[in-house]
Amino acid sequence: MSKLSKRDYFLGIAKAVAARATCPRASVGAVLVSSKNRIVATGYNGAVSGEPECIEVGCDMQESHCQRAIHAEVNCVAYAARNGVAIEGTYMYIYFGRKATGSPAR
């Protein structure tokens, strides 16, 4: 048995983070990793903290884009910023998986 590459390891974690996505249109996870290969932040696509989620109240669609959900990479960087974590020199691993379409739009 061989050891996973760092790339596959971090992409696997990004896939697990994507499972928390709350917009039914896509399942995206992001992982910020330091130059020393330490995870500094994670994020998934969904509503801004404290706001209603698409899975609770439906998507807010405008020009084929959900306005309620923000991108996983934005959530990841915002999480780091809220916690005072410097991200200069980090790498971001992103997993993108489609979910079923046809969610109610509001």
C-alpha positions as CSV (number, residue, x, y, z in Angstrom):
1,M,0.0,0.0,0.0
2,S,1.4,3.4,-1.0
3,K,1.0,6.7,0.8
4,L,-1.4,9.2,-0.8
5,S,0.2,12.1,-2.5
6,K,-0.3,15.5,-0.8
7,R,-2.4,16.6,-3.7
8,D,-4.7,13.6,-3.4
9,Y,-4.8,14.0,0.4
10,F,-5.9,17.6,0.3
11,L,-8.3,17.1,-2.6
12,G,-9.9,14.2,-0.6
13,I,-10.4,16.6,2.3
14,A,-11.9,19.2,0.0
15,K,-14.3,16.6,-1.2
16,A,-15.3,15.8,2.4
17,V,-15.8,19.6,3.0
18,A,-17.9,19.8,-0.1
19,A,-20.4,17.4,1.5
20,R,-21.4,20.3,3.8
21,A,-22.5,22.5,0.9
22,T,-26.0,23.9,1.3
23,C,-26.9,25.0,-2.2
24,P,-28.5,22.1,-4.1
25,R,-27.0,23.3,-7.4
26,A,-23.4,22.3,-6.6
27,S,-21.2,20.8,-4.0
28,V,-17.9,22.6,-3.7
29,G,-15.2,22.4,-1.0
30,A,-12.0,24.4,-0.6
31,V,-9.0,23.8,1.6
32,L,-6.3,26.4,2.3
33,V,-2.9,24.8,3.0
34,S,0.2,26.5,4.3
35,S,3.6,26.1,2.6
36,K,4.4,23.7,5.4
37,N,1.4,21.5,4.4
38,R,-0.8,22.4,7.3
39,I,-4.5,23.1,6.8
40,V,-5.3,26.7,7.8
41,A,-9.0,27.0,6.7
42,T,-11.8,25.2,4.9
43,G,-14.9,26.4,3.2
44,Y,-17.9,25.2,1.2
45,N,-20.5,26.9,-0.9
46,G,-23.5,28.1,1.0
47,A,-25.1,31.1,2.6
48,V,-23.2,33.7,4.6
49,S,-23.0,32.8,8.2
50,G,-26.3,33.6,10.0
51,E,-28.4,33.8,6.8
52,P,-30.9,31.2,5.7
53,E,-29.6,28.4,3.6
54,C,-30.8,27.4,0.1
55,I,-31.7,23.9,1.5
56,E,-34.0,25.7,4.0
57,V,-35.7,28.4,1.9
58,G,-34.7,27.7,-1.7
59,C,-32.3,29.4,-4.1
60,D,-32.4,33.1,-4.9
61,M,-31.8,32.9,-8.7
62,Q,-30.7,35.9,-10.8
63,E,-29.3,35.4,-14.3
64,S,-28.8,31.7,-13.7
65,H,-26.8,32.2,-10.5
66,C,-27.9,31.6,-6.9
67,Q,-27.5,34.9,-5.0
68,R,-28.0,33.3,-1.6
69,A,-24.9,31.1,-1.8
70,I,-21.3,32.3,-1.8
71,H,-18.4,30.3,-3.3
72,A,-16.5,27.8,-1.2
73,E,-13.2,29.6,-1.8
74,V,-14.7,32.9,-0.6
75,N,-16.0,31.2,2.6
76,C,-12.5,29.7,3.1
77,V,-10.7,33.0,2.9
78,A,-13.4,34.7,5.0
79,Y,-13.0,32.1,7.7
80,A,-9.3,32.6,7.8
81,A,-9.8,36.4,7.9
82,R,-12.3,36.2,10.8
83,N,-9.8,34.2,12.8
84,G,-6.8,36.3,12.0
85,V,-5.0,33.6,10.0
86,A,-2.6,34.9,7.4
87,I,-3.0,33.3,4.0
88,E,0.0,34.7,2.1
89,G,1.9,31.8,0.6
90,T,-0.9,29.3,1.0
91,Y,-2.3,27.0,-1.6
92,M,-5.9,26.3,-2.2
93,Y,-7.3,22.9,-3.2
94,I,-10.9,22.9,-4.6
95,Y,-13.2,20.0,-5.2
96,F,-16.3,20.6,-7.4
97,G,-19.1,18.2,-7.7
98,R,-22.5,18.7,-9.2
99,K,-25.7,18.1,-7.3
100,A,-29.1,17.4,-8.6
101,T,-30.8,20.3,-10.3
102,G,-34.3,21.4,-10.2
103,S,-34.3,23.0,-6.7
104,P,-37.0,25.5,-5.9
105,A,-36.0,29.0,-6.8
106,R,-37.4,31.9,-4.7
